[in-house]
Amino acid sequence: MTRVRDSLRFTLADGTYKKTHAGLGEQVASSYIAGLTARPYWDARGGDFPWMEHLERNHETIRDELRAALADPLLQQKGNAIWVAAARDDAEGYGPDWRTLVLQDRCEWEPTNVTLFPETVALVRAARAPSVEVFFAKQAPGTGIKPHTDFTNFIMTAHLGLDVPPKPESWMKVGEETRYWENGVGMCADTSFIHSTSNDSAEKDRYVLIVRFWHPELTSHERNGVRFLFDAFEDLTPEGLRRARDNARAREKADAEAARERTDERPPTNAEARPRAEPSAPGGGRKRNKRNKRKAASRSSGDGLGLLAKGMK
């Protein structure tokens, strides 16, 4: 856990890691774990992300479920925080027309919205994506996101094109490299690099599924340590800290049992070797105002909670 402890100390000291990588671009992170490979784009089909390849193969199922939801006039009433604008301290850079529909937030599945998208959620789980956040993102025609950083180098960002304008009308620039969204094609990026987006279409919205996921070089213990911090900063009372500790121990035990089962059955694949984010139990006490508290935290600055608040769209 040394790297996680060092990262927390760095954040509490209001540190900011800045580096210009020759030919790649500028990286800026106040939530920073040392020693992780830094490059703007990663090869989505290079072996590190088999879960993305699974989602690519099933993108039409996800697209059709999204289209059905968009056609439902009661979607807003059925769901929780449907198509909300960015609420971070740099929300102006996103503009009012960039909207999200959240399925998972900080490793916890949103109990209301997952019932509206059962096939999408089932596919993400079946793929064993090492997800921290999962959400649909909508970008209106003629709009874009200004250059910015997500401030966190240990959580990366993947986009799966679902219903996007034809190439090259919509794009994302990460560092010095620009790529174009395509339907059924995934992109995996380190968004601690300065990045921006644009939908240059005159009339077509851009819809993608975004998965924010653990950097592949984090160990399972480090992921568990960061999740402990997620839980701890939700409730810093002695009871809250005990609950965060117990949750971390339960995850560690579950990971060990799953690893033993895989060893008994067959050698694990790359996807199985990475711990999956377990869903919250329906009705398990997760309150709707929890997201509002997190948004309030993310709008603050200089409070030493960047490890938990910054970079969480």
C-alpha positions in Angstrom: 0.0 0.0 0.0 3.0 2.3 -0.1 2.0 4.0 -3.3 -1.5 4.7 -2.1 -0.3 6.2 1.1 2.2 8.3 -0.7 -0.6 9.4 -3.1 -2.8 10.5 -0.2 0.0 12.4 1.5 0.7 14.1 -1.9 -2.9 15.2 -2.2 -3.3 16.3 1.4 -0.3 18.5 0.8 -2.1 20.1 -2.2 0.5 18.7 -4.5 0.1 18.7 -8.3 2.1 16.5 -10.6 2.9 18.2 -14.0 5.0 16.8 -16.8 5.3 17.5 -20.5 6.0 14.2 -22.2 8.0 14.8 -25.4 5.8 14.2 -28.4 2.8 13.1 -26.2 1.6 16.2 -24.4 1.2 17.6 -20.9 0.0 15.5 -17.9 -1.4 17.2 -14.9 -2.6 15.2 -11.8 -3.3 16.2 -8.2 -4.4 12.6 -7.5 -1.3 10.8 -8.5 0.2 7.4 -8.0 3.9 7.1 -9.0 5.3 4.5 -11.3 2.3 4.1 -13.7 2.9 4.1 -17.4 1.8 7.4 -18.9 0.7 7.7 -22.5 -2.4 9.5 -24.0 -4.0 6.6 -25.9 -3.7 2.9 -25.2 -4.4 0.2 -27.8 -7.9 -1.0 -26.9 -7.3 -4.3 -28.7 -3.7 -4.8 -27.6 -4.4 -7.3 -24.9 -4.7 -5.0 -21.8 -8.4 -4.5 -22.2 -10.2 -7.7 -23.2 -13.3 -6.4 -21.6 -13.5 -3.5 -24.1 -13.3 -6.0 -27.0 -16.3 -7.8 -25.4 -18.3 -4.5 -25.3 -17.3 -3.7 -28.9 -18.7 -7.1 -30.0 -22.0 -6.3 -28.2 -22.2 -2.6 -28.9 -25.5 -2.9 -30.9 -27.2 -4.4 -27.8 -26.1 -1.4 -25.7 -27.0 1.1 -28.5 -30.5 -0.4 -28.9 -31.2 -0.3 -25.2 -30.1 3.3 -25.1 -32.3 4.2 -28.1 -35.3 2.5 -26.4 -34.7 4.6 -23.3 -34.4 7.8 -25.3 -37.8 7.1 -26.9 -39.4 6.7 -23.5 -41.2 9.9 -22.5 -41.2 8.9 -18.9 -37.4 8.2 -18.6 -36.8 11.3 -16.5 -39.4 10.2 -13.9 -38.2 6.6 -13.9 -34.5 7.3 -13.4 -32.2 9.1 -11.1 -30.3 12.2 -12.3 -31.0 11.6 -16.0 -28.9 13.6 -18.4 -27.4 16.0 -15.8 -24.8 18.6 -16.7 -21.3 18.5 -15.4 -21.0 19.5 -11.7 -17.2 19.8 -11.3 -15.4 22.9 -10.4 -14.4 23.2 -14.1 -18.0 22.5 -15.3 -17.9 25.7 -17.5 -15.4 23.9 -19.7 -17.9 21.2 -20.4 -20.7 23.6 -21.3 -24.4 23.1 -20.6 -25.0 20.6 -23.4 -22.7 17.8 -22.2 -24.9 15.5 -20.3 -24.5 12.2 -18.5 -26.7 9.3 -17.4 -24.9 7.4 -14.6 -25.0 3.6 -14.1 -22.1 3.3 -11.7 -20.3 5.8 -9.5 -17.1 5.0 -7.6 -17.6 1.3 -7.9 -21.2 1.4 -6.7 -24.0 0.7 -9.2 -26.8 3.2 -9.1 -29.8 1.0 -8.0 -32.5 2.9 -9.9 -30.8 3.4 -13.2 -29.4 -0.1 -13.5 -33.0 -1.4 -13.7 -33.5 0.8 -16.8 -30.5 -0.7 -18.6 -30.3 -4.3 -17.6 -28.6 -5.5 -20.7 -25.9 -2.9 -20.7 -25.1 -3.5 -17.0 -25.1 -7.3 -17.6 -22.6 -6.9 -20.5 -20.3 -4.7 -18.4 -20.4 -7.2 -15.6 -19.9 -10.2 -17.9 -16.9 -8.5 -19.4 -15.4 -8.1 -15.9 -14.5 -4.5 -16.7 -12.4 -3.1 -13.8 -14.8 -0.2 -13.7 -15.0 2.7 -11.3 -17.7 4.6 -13.2 -20.0 3.7 -16.0 -22.3 6.2 -17.7 -23.7 7.3 -21.0 -22.6 10.7 -22.3 -24.4 13.0 -24.7 -22.7 15.8 -26.6 -24.9 18.1 -28.6 -24.1 19.2 -32.1 -21.8 22.2 -32.5 -20.4 21.9 -29.0 -17.2 20.7 -27.3 -15.3 20.4 -24.1 -12.4 22.8 -23.6 -8.9 21.5 -22.9 -8.7 20.2 -19.3 -7.4 17.3 -17.2 -9.3 14.8 -15.0 -6.5 15.3 -12.4 -6.2 11.5 -11.7 -3.6 9.2 -13.3 -4.7 5.9 -11.7 -8.2 6.0 -13.2 -8.3 5.9 -17.0 -11.2 6.6 -19.4 -12.7 4.4 -22.1 -15.3 5.5 -24.7 -17.4 3.1 -26.8 -19.1 4.8 -29.7 -22.8 4.0 -29.8 -24.5 6.6 -32.0 -22.0 9.1 -33.3 -21.7 11.5 -36.2 -19.8 10.1 -39.2 -16.0 10.4 -39.0 -14.4 13.0 -38.8 -17.2 15.1 -37.4 -16.7 14.2 -33.7 -13.3 13.8 -32.1 -11.3 13.7 -28.9 -7.8 15.0 -28.5 -5.7 13.6 -25.7 -2.3 15.1 -25.4 -1.0 15.6 -28.9 -3.1 12.8 -30.5 -6.6 13.2 -32.0 -8.9 10.3 -32.6 -12.4 10.1 -34.0 -15.4 8.3 -32.5 -16.8 5.5 -34.5 -19.8 3.3 -33.8 -18.8 0.1 -32.2 -15.2 1.1 -31.7 -13.6 1.6 -28.2 -11.0 4.1 -27.2 -8.9 3.9 -24.0 -7.1 7.0 -22.8 -5.2 8.4 -19.9 -7.2 11.6 -19.2 -4.8 13.0 -16.8 -3.3 14.3 -20.0 -4.8 17.5 -21.2 -7.7 16.6 -23.5 -10.6 18.2 -25.3 -13.5 17.1 -27.4 -15.8 18.4 -30.2 -18.9 17.4 -32.0 -18.7 19.3 -35.2 -21.9 17.9 -36.7 -24.6 20.5 -37.5 -27.5 18.4 -36.3 -26.5 15.0 -34.8 -26.0 14.3 -31.1 -23.0 12.1 -30.1 -23.8 9.3 -27.7 -21.0 7.1 -26.2 -20.7 4.7 -23.2 -18.0 5.9 -20.9 -16.2 3.5 -18.6 -13.7 5.0 -16.1 -11.5 2.2 -14.9 -8.4 1.3 -12.9 -5.1 1.8 -14.5 -4.0 -1.7 -15.5 -0.8 -1.5 -13.6 -2.5 -1.0 -10.2 -2.4 -4.1 -8.0 -5.6 -5.5 -6.5 -4.4 -4.3 -3.1 -3.9 -0.8 -4.4 -7.4 -0.7 -5.9 -8.8 -1.9 -2.6 -6.9 0.8 -0.8 -8.3 3.5 -3.0 -11.8 2.1 -2.5 -11.2 2.2 1.3 -10.4 5.9 0.9 -13.6 6.4 -1.2 -15.6 4.9 1.7 -13.7 6.6 4.5 -14.1 10.1 3.2 -17.9 9.5 2.8 -18.1 9.2 6.6 -15.1 10.2 8.8 -16.8 9.2 12.0 -15.4 6.2 14.0 -18.3 4.2 12.8 -17.8 5.2 9.2 -14.1 4.4 9.3 -14.9 0.9 10.8 -17.4 0.3 8.0 -14.8 1.4 5.4 -12.3 -1.0 7.0 -14.8 -3.9 7.1 -15.7 -3.3 3.5 -12.1 -3.4 2.5 -11.5 -6.6 4.4 -14.6 -8.2 2.8 -13.3 -7.3 -0.7 -9.9 -8.7 0.1 -11.5 -12.0 1.2 -13.7 -12.1 -1.8 -10.8 -11.5 -4.2 -8.8 -14.3 -2.5 -11.7 -16.7 -2.8 -12.3 -15.9 -6.4 -8.6 -16.3 -7.1 -8.6 -19.8 -5.5 -11.6 -20.8 -7.5 -10.0 -19.8 -10.7 -6.8 -21.6 -9.8 -8.8 -24.8 -9.1 -10.7 -24.6 -12.4 -8.3 -23.3 -15.0 -5.6 -20.7 -15.5 -7.2 -17.2 -15.4 -7.6 -15.0 -18.5 -6.3 -11.5 -18.5 -9.9 -10.2 -17.8 -10.5 -12.6 -14.9 -7.2 -11.8 -13.2 -8.5 -8.3 -12.6 -11.0 -7.9 -9.7 -14.4 -6.8 -10.8 -16.3 -4.0 -9.1 -19.2 -5.6 -7.2 -22.6 -4.0 -7.4 -24.3 -2.6 -4.4 -27.3 -4.7 -3.2 -30.6 -3.2 -4.3 -32.1 -1.2 -1.5 -28.8 -1.4 0.4 -29.1 2.0 1.9 -27.4 4.0 -0.8 -29.2 7.3 -0.7 -30.0 9.5 -3.8 -28.5 12.5 -2.1 -25.1 10.7 -1.8 -24.3 11.9 -5.4 -25.2 15.4 -4.5 -22.8 15.3 -1.6 -20.0 14.1 -3.9 -20.8 16.8 -6.4 -20.5 19.4 -3.7 -17.2 18.0 -2.7 -15.9 18.0 -6.2 -16.7 21.7 -6.6 -14.4 22.6 -3.6 -10.7 23.1 -4.1 -7.7 23.1 -1.9 -9.4 20.9 0.7 -7.0 18.0 0.4 -9.7 15.6 -0.9 -8.6 15.6 -4.5 -7.9 11.9 -4.4 -11.6 11.3 -4.0 -13.2 14.3 -5.6 -11.1 15.5 -8.6 -11.2 13.6 -11.9 -14.6 12.1 -11.1 -16.9 13.2 -13.8 
